[in-house]
Amino acid sequence: MIKHIVMWKVADHEVHGTKQEILPKIKERLEGLKGQIPGLIEIEVGFNFNSADVAYDVALYSVLESKEALEGYQHHPKHLEIADGLVRQVAVQRVVVDYEI
């Protein structure tokens, strides 16, 4: 089983709106992938309330069946539509960790 965790710092965007408007869009769209991608067992998106400068704005926590399922998730058209059409446009920083349990 694979845990895939990603965090982003997000900025206002002329098309997608303010950070406060963007965050719920990210959550809704990413969590909407549950049941849509083979091997994706669990997916959750949460918003940060910590005001520290080093804190990120939004976190994705997901569980996948295998490394192969993670690879399939990352290249799946439904995931890429959200990643390319929203998240990569508004993210100014990103960190990720993938680990196997």
Buried (B, 14 or more C-beta within 10 A) or exposed (E): EBBBBBBBBBBEBEEBEEBEEBBEBBBEBBEEBEEEBEBBEEBEBEBBEEEEEEEBBBBBBBBBBEEEBBEBBBEBEEBEEBBEEBBEBBBEEEEEEBEEE
